[in-house]
Amino acid sequence: MGAEKPRPSLNDVARQAGVSPATVSRVLNQTAPVSQNARERVLEAIAALGYQALRPPTLVGSRRDTIALLIPDILNPYFTEIARGVQEEASADRLLPLLLDTSEDPQREIEMLHMLVSQSVCGIIILGTRSPAQDLIRLRDLSGIPMVIINRCLQMPNVACIVVDLEAGTYRATRHLLDLNHTRIAFLPGPAASETSQARRRGVEAALTEVGLELRAEWAPASYPDVNGGFQAMSALLALPTAERPTAIITHNDLMALGALHAIRSHHLRVPEDISVIGIDNIHMAAHANPPLTTLAPPKHRMGRLAMQLLRSVIEGRPPPEPGYTLVECPLIVRESTGPAPGSNGRGIIGKNIAFETRR
């Protein structure tokens, strides 16, 4: 027997009909007006190719006024601040955001996406996805539902992506610590397999390499990206002999930083006199930590509004901006959790008043 013929995709239908994939999606989901001529060409192409959308034969209801927002952890304020931006922008179109928590589980995320396809939502925004790219591409091609992805760049046709420049951010954060004379710098990586974690690590390692230092394996312990994960990872670092402990750490996010602060206090050490701590995300409680937390500050609310604006464009048939993603900056907010390395005069090994160039 020969190889099984590939199942036709939404893009195949668009090529056959001589229209855009967004037009095919509008015909299938009835999310926006389409000319009678274009509709007939799409329906003829569907019949000729035997195309079947990825949904059950009958639908209980319709979600034409709903967009879905998938987030990895509903307890993390970073994601809820983005969700607020999405909601505010969606209200202009009288669209209802449906908030779904994937619990940092790629399989759960894919199951939810299949469910959303069957419910005919008019668009999907995914935050921090770690699902295999081929699964996302297949879902997009078969369903035609417009998608925007935050914190990952997939280079998928007609899928807009928003990426925070975390590599430049952690490079900047590491230079800040080096300027404070820290040479024993640790990094709590969170989910090490994720693209955002790898970007964070690249920035740390690049800054260390420039001054002849390295990120030692024992100073980057595996850790879960929440408060308890930060507490446990920091406790592991504090279990090292005093002379082998890092004097500064950069954490995957602010929640881990809060856990690290707790661990440091539990060992009767002081921040920043004994250990400096830098978080990432600038969640609201970071400014009210004890001490207030130095952190990287992605524009969360603006990212949410931008994601909805890009989704609106894709729904209306306009392609996402080239080169397929939007890069947003991640400035460093210096507060009281960072200070000179123990025993130093505060003058860093690379000099004071560094010009923090952006690294790409």
C-alpha positions as CSV (number, residue, x, y, z in Angstrom):
1,M,0.0,0.0,0.0
2,G,1.2,3.5,-0.7
3,A,1.8,6.3,1.8
4,E,-1.4,7.8,3.2
5,K,-2.3,11.1,1.4
6,P,-1.7,14.1,3.6
7,R,-4.9,15.7,5.0
8,P,-5.6,19.0,3.3
9,S,-5.0,22.0,5.4
10,L,-6.6,25.4,5.6
11,N,-3.7,26.9,3.7
12,D,-4.4,24.3,0.9
13,V,-7.9,25.6,0.7
14,A,-6.7,29.2,0.6
15,R,-4.4,28.4,-2.3
16,Q,-7.1,26.5,-4.2
17,A,-9.6,29.3,-3.8
18,G,-7.1,32.1,-4.5
19,V,-7.8,33.9,-1.1
20,S,-6.0,34.4,2.1
21,P,-6.1,31.8,5.0
22,A,-7.8,34.5,7.1
23,T,-10.6,34.7,4.5
24,V,-11.1,30.9,4.7
25,S,-11.2,31.1,8.5
26,R,-13.9,33.8,8.3
27,V,-16.0,31.6,6.0
28,L,-15.6,28.6,8.3
29,N,-16.2,30.4,11.6
30,Q,-18.5,33.2,10.3
31,T,-16.4,35.7,12.3
32,A,-16.6,38.6,9.8
33,P,-18.3,39.5,6.4
34,V,-16.9,37.9,3.2
35,S,-17.9,38.7,-0.3
36,Q,-20.3,36.3,-2.0
37,N,-17.8,35.5,-4.7
38,A,-15.0,34.7,-2.2
39,R,-17.3,32.6,-0.1
40,E,-18.3,30.5,-3.2
41,R,-14.7,30.0,-4.2
42,V,-13.8,28.9,-0.6
43,L,-16.7,26.5,-0.5
44,E,-15.9,25.0,-3.9
45,A,-12.2,24.5,-2.8
46,I,-13.3,22.8,0.4
47,A,-15.5,20.4,-1.6
48,A,-12.8,19.7,-4.2
49,L,-10.1,19.0,-1.6
50,G,-12.3,17.2,0.9
51,Y,-11.1,19.6,3.6
52,Q,-12.4,19.0,7.1
53,A,-11.8,21.5,9.9
54,L,-10.4,20.1,13.2
55,R,-13.7,20.1,15.1
56,P,-16.5,17.6,15.9
57,P,-19.3,17.2,13.4
58,T,-21.8,19.1,15.5
59,L,-21.3,22.0,17.8
60,V,-23.3,22.7,20.9
61,G,-22.8,26.4,20.7
62,S,-20.8,29.2,19.1
63,R,-18.1,31.4,20.6
64,R,-17.9,34.1,17.9
65,D,-17.6,36.9,20.4
66,T,-14.9,35.1,22.5
67,I,-11.1,35.1,22.4
68,A,-9.2,32.6,24.5
69,L,-6.2,33.5,26.6
70,L,-4.0,30.5,27.8
71,I,-1.6,31.2,30.6
72,P,0.9,28.9,32.3
73,D,0.2,29.8,35.9
74,I,-2.9,31.8,37.1
75,L,-1.2,32.4,40.5
76,N,1.7,34.3,38.9
77,P,0.9,38.1,38.8
78,Y,3.0,38.5,35.8
79,F,0.5,36.7,33.6
80,T,-2.6,38.3,35.2
81,E,-1.2,41.8,34.5
82,I,-0.9,40.8,30.8
83,A,-4.4,39.4,31.0
84,R,-5.7,42.8,32.2
85,G,-4.1,44.5,29.2
86,V,-5.8,41.9,26.9
87,Q,-9.2,42.5,28.5
88,E,-9.0,46.3,28.3
89,E,-8.1,46.2,24.6
90,A,-10.7,43.4,23.8
91,S,-13.5,45.5,25.3
92,A,-13.2,47.9,22.5
93,D,-14.4,45.1,20.1
94,R,-17.0,43.8,22.6
95,L,-15.0,40.6,22.8
96,L,-15.0,38.4,25.9
97,P,-11.6,36.9,27.0
98,L,-11.8,33.3,28.2
99,L,-9.0,32.8,30.7
100,L,-7.5,29.2,30.9
101,D,-4.7,28.0,33.1
102,T,-2.5,25.3,31.6
103,S,-0.6,24.7,34.9
104,E,2.8,24.7,33.1
105,D,1.8,21.4,31.4
106,P,2.3,21.3,27.5
107,Q,0.0,18.3,27.2
108,R,-2.8,20.1,29.0
109,E,-2.2,23.2,26.8
110,I,-2.6,21.1,23.6
111,E,-5.8,19.5,25.0
112,M,-7.2,23.0,25.7
113,L,-6.3,24.2,22.2
114,H,-8.2,21.2,20.7
115,M,-11.2,22.1,22.8
116,L,-11.1,25.7,21.8
117,V,-10.9,24.8,18.1
118,S,-14.1,22.8,18.6
119,Q,-15.8,25.8,20.2
120,S,-15.1,28.2,17.3
121,V,-13.5,31.0,19.3
122,C,-12.5,33.8,17.1
123,G,-8.9,34.0,18.2
124,I,-6.4,32.6,20.7
125,I,-3.6,34.3,22.7
126,I,-1.0,31.9,24.2
127,L,1.5,33.0,26.9
128,G,4.7,31.2,27.5
129,T,3.9,28.1,25.5
130,R,6.2,25.1,25.7
131,S,4.2,22.9,23.4
132,P,6.0,21.4,20.4
133,A,6.1,23.8,17.5
134,Q,4.8,21.2,15.1
135,D,1.7,20.7,17.2
136,L,0.9,24.4,17.2
137,I,1.5,24.6,13.5
138,R,-0.8,21.7,12.8
139,L,-3.6,23.2,14.9
140,R,-3.2,26.6,13.2
141,D,-3.2,25.1,9.7
142,L,-6.2,22.8,10.3
143,S,-8.4,25.3,12.2
144,G,-7.4,28.6,10.7
145,I,-8.1,30.3,14.0
146,P,-6.0,33.5,14.4
147,M,-3.3,33.1,17.1
148,V,-0.9,35.4,18.9
149,I,1.9,34.0,21.0
150,I,3.7,35.8,23.8
151,N,7.2,35.0,25.1
152,R,8.1,32.6,22.2
153,C,9.0,33.2,18.6
154,L,7.7,30.4,16.3
155,Q,8.1,32.0,12.9
156,M,4.7,30.6,11.8
157,P,2.9,32.2,8.8
158,N,0.1,34.5,9.9
159,V,0.9,34.0,13.6
160,A,2.0,37.1,15.5
161,C,4.6,36.7,18.3
162,I,5.6,39.1,21.0
163,V,9.0,38.4,22.5
164,V,10.6,40.2,25.6
165,D,14.3,40.9,25.1
166,L,15.3,38.9,28.2
167,E,18.8,38.1,27.0
168,A,19.6,41.8,26.9
169,G,17.8,42.3,30.2
170,T,19.8,39.6,32.1
171,Y,23.0,40.8,30.5
172,R,22.2,44.3,31.9
173,A,21.4,42.8,35.3
174,T,24.6,40.9,35.4
175,R,26.6,43.9,34.5
176,H,24.9,45.8,37.4
177,L,26.2,43.1,39.8
178,L,29.7,43.1,38.3
179,D,29.8,46.9,38.7
180,L,29.1,46.2,42.4
181,N,32.2,44.0,42.6
182,H,30.3,40.7,42.6
183,T,32.2,37.9,41.0
184,R,30.3,34.9,42.5
185,I,27.0,35.3,40.6
186,A,24.3,32.5,40.5
187,F,21.3,32.1,38.3
188,L,18.1,30.3,39.3
189,P,16.9,29.1,35.8
190,G,13.3,27.9,36.4
191,P,12.1,25.6,33.6
192,A,15.5,25.2,31.9
193,A,14.0,23.8,28.7
194,S,11.9,26.9,27.9
195,E,13.1,29.4,25.4
196,T,12.7,32.3,27.8
197,S,14.9,30.5,30.4
198,Q,17.6,29.9,27.9
199,A,17.5,33.5,26.8
200,R,17.9,34.6,30.4
201,R,20.9,32.3,30.8
202,R,22.6,33.5,27.6
203,G,22.5,37.1,28.9
204,V,24.0,36.1,32.3
205,E,26.7,34.0,30.6
206,A,27.6,36.7,28.0
207,A,28.2,39.3,30.7
208,L,30.3,36.9,32.8
209,T,32.3,35.8,29.8
210,E,33.3,39.4,29.0
211,V,35.1,39.7,32.3
212,G,36.6,36.2,32.3
213,L,34.1,34.6,34.6
214,E,31.7,31.7,34.2
215,L,28.4,30.5,35.5
216,R,29.3,27.4,37.6
217,A,27.0,24.4,37.3
218,E,26.4,24.3,41.1
219,W,25.3,28.0,40.9
220,A,22.5,27.3,38.5
221,P,20.4,24.6,40.3
222,A,17.2,23.2,38.7
223,S,14.2,25.0,40.1
224,Y,10.4,25.4,39.7
225,P,9.4,29.0,38.8
226,D,7.4,29.8,42.0
227,V,8.1,31.0,45.5
228,N,8.7,27.6,46.9
229,G,11.0,26.7,44.0
230,G,13.1,29.9,44.8
231,F,13.2,29.0,48.5
232,Q,14.5,25.5,47.8
233,A,17.0,26.5,45.1
234,M,18.4,29.3,47.3
235,S,18.6,26.9,50.3
236,A,20.7,24.6,48.2
237,L,23.1,27.4,47.3
238,L,23.3,28.4,51.0
239,A,24.2,24.8,51.9
240,L,27.5,25.3,50.1
241,P,30.6,26.1,52.1
242,T,30.7,29.8,52.9
243,A,33.7,30.5,50.6
244,E,31.8,28.7,47.8
245,R,28.5,30.5,48.1
246,P,27.5,33.1,45.5
247,T,27.3,36.7,46.7
248,A,24.6,37.6,44.2
249,I,21.8,35.8,42.4
250,I,19.5,36.5,39.4
251,T,16.3,34.5,39.5
252,H,14.0,33.3,36.7
253,N,11.1,35.5,38.0
254,D,10.1,37.7,41.0
255,L,8.2,34.9,42.7
256,M,11.5,32.9,42.9
257,A,13.2,36.0,44.1
258,L,10.7,36.3,47.0
259,G,11.4,32.7,47.9
260,A,15.1,33.3,47.8
261,L,14.7,36.3,50.1
262,H,12.9,34.1,52.6
263,A,15.6,31.5,52.4
264,I,18.4,34.0,53.0
265,R,16.6,35.4,56.0
266,S,16.0,31.9,57.3
267,H,19.8,31.4,57.3
268,H,20.3,34.6,59.3
269,L,21.9,36.4,56.4
270,R,21.1,39.9,55.1
271,V,20.1,41.3,51.7
272,P,22.0,43.0,50.2
273,E,24.9,43.1,52.8
274,D,25.6,39.4,52.5
275,I,23.8,38.5,49.2
276,S,22.3,40.6,46.5
277,V,19.1,39.5,44.7
278,I,17.7,40.4,41.3
279,G,14.3,39.2,40.1
280,I,12.5,39.4,36.7
281,D,9.0,40.7,35.9
282,N,8.5,43.6,38.3
283,I,5.3,42.3,39.6
284,H,3.4,44.7,42.0
285,M,4.7,43.1,45.2
286,A,8.3,43.4,44.1
287,A,8.5,47.1,45.2
288,H,7.1,46.0,48.6
289,A,9.4,43.1,49.3
290,N,11.8,43.2,52.3
291,P,14.0,44.8,51.0
292,P,12.4,46.2,47.8
293,L,13.4,44.0,44.9
294,T,15.8,45.0,42.1
295,T,14.2,43.5,39.0
296,L,13.8,43.5,35.2
297,A,10.5,45.2,34.1
298,P,8.9,43.9,30.9
299,P,5.9,46.1,29.9
300,K,3.3,43.6,30.9
301,H,0.1,45.6,30.6
302,R,1.3,47.1,27.2
303,M,2.2,43.6,26.0
304,G,-1.4,42.5,26.7
305,R,-2.9,45.4,24.8
306,L,-0.4,44.8,22.0
307,A,-1.3,41.1,21.8
308,M,-5.0,42.0,21.4
309,Q,-4.2,44.6,18.8
310,L,-2.1,42.1,16.8
311,L,-4.9,39.4,17.1
312,R,-7.4,41.9,15.8
313,S,-5.2,42.6,12.8
314,V,-4.9,38.8,12.0
315,I,-8.6,38.3,12.5
316,E,-9.2,41.1,9.9
317,G,-6.9,39.4,7.4
318,R,-3.8,41.7,7.8
319,P,-0.5,39.8,8.1
320,P,1.6,40.2,11.3
321,P,4.6,42.5,11.2
322,E,7.9,41.3,9.8
323,P,10.0,39.4,10.7
324,G,7.1,37.6,12.4
325,Y,7.6,38.9,15.9
326,T,7.6,42.1,18.0
327,L,10.6,42.6,20.3
328,V,9.9,44.6,23.5
329,E,12.6,45.9,25.9
330,C,13.1,44.9,29.5
331,P,14.7,47.7,31.6
332,L,16.4,47.1,34.9
333,I,14.7,48.7,38.0
334,V,17.3,49.1,40.7
335,R,16.0,49.0,44.3
336,E,17.4,48.0,47.7
337,S,18.0,44.3,47.2
338,T,21.3,44.9,45.4
339,G,24.5,46.4,46.9
340,P,28.3,46.0,46.9
341,A,29.8,42.6,47.3
342,P,30.8,41.8,50.9
343,G,34.1,43.3,51.8
344,S,34.3,45.5,48.7
345,N,34.3,49.3,48.3
346,G,31.5,49.1,45.8
347,R,33.7,49.8,42.8
348,G,33.1,47.1,40.3
349,I,35.6,45.0,38.4
350,I,34.5,46.6,35.1
351,G,34.4,50.1,36.3
352,K,31.6,52.4,37.5
353,N,28.8,54.0,35.5
354,I,28.6,51.4,32.8
355,A,26.8,52.2,29.5
356,F,24.4,49.2,29.3
357,E,24.1,48.6,25.6
358,T,21.3,46.5,24.2
359,R,22.4,43.0,23.1
360,R,20.5,41.3,20.3
